[in-house]
Amino acid sequence: MYSLTLEYPRSKDTMYCDMITHAANVELLVHGIYALQNTHKTLLFDHSRDLTLALLLLSNSPLYRAKITSNTPISGHLL
């Protein structure tokens, strides 16, 4: 799996980050990109194509900074 981390300002608490990350995941789903949220700020993807598209779609948000944290496959699959 590939991972994307949403970096939030330090002033934001974990619950806020979790809710915004979930909303970002739903936004990706609307665009046909399937991801798994494994922490309050991290999304996992099976395919590098989905990771790249997610970065492009989420990079324009003023709420967080989207950053690829693993661009090499991690063992395991979402489905």
Secondary structure by P-SEA (a helix, b strand, c coil): cbbbbbbccccccaaaaaaaaaaaaaaaaaacbbbbbccccbbbbccaaaaaaaaaaacccccbbbbbccccccccccc
